[in-house]
Amino acid sequence: MVTGQQTDVWRQLIDLTERPRSGADAPTAGSPRTTLASANGQEGGGSGRLRQSSGPWTSAATVADDLRSSMRAAKDKLVTSHEGVASEGSGLSSIAALGAVRDSWEQRLEDARKECESLAGKLRKVAEDHEENEAATTSSFEQRGK
């Protein structure tokens, strides 16, 4: 529901874009003011239709899933590569240090895998929300046009 106060705010914003600005009132570099490309009555640079897609979000989620799988494979390979090292190298002072380094890398790979898993879900949620918002916005404009 639009209130009178909200209508007044919109009217003020529209008035700001419609009035000519020059001299001291003209925007300067770093000015927070913006104008629409077509606010001066000339054709804007766009096609008149903003097109957005959830594709980039879905694609990024797929990449995050691929990275998650890669992290799992890397961790598994690290574990497999070190099987038997402790028993074969018993007596070597570097075996304990190697074990500590391996443990550290296993933890890093696991943390990265979990982060990728979390990120993939969040990116998919953004894509879903984007699609729902686009559908609602399109429907809203269609209803206003009737």
Secondary structure, 3 states (H helix, E strand, C coil): CCCHHHHHHHHHHHHHHHCCCCHHHCCCCCCCCCCCCCCCCCCCCCCCCCCCCCHHHHHHHHHHHHHHHHHHHHHHHHHHHCCCHHHHCCCCCHHHHHHHHHHHHHHHHHHHHHHHHHHHHHHHHHHHHHHHHHHHHHHHHHHHHC
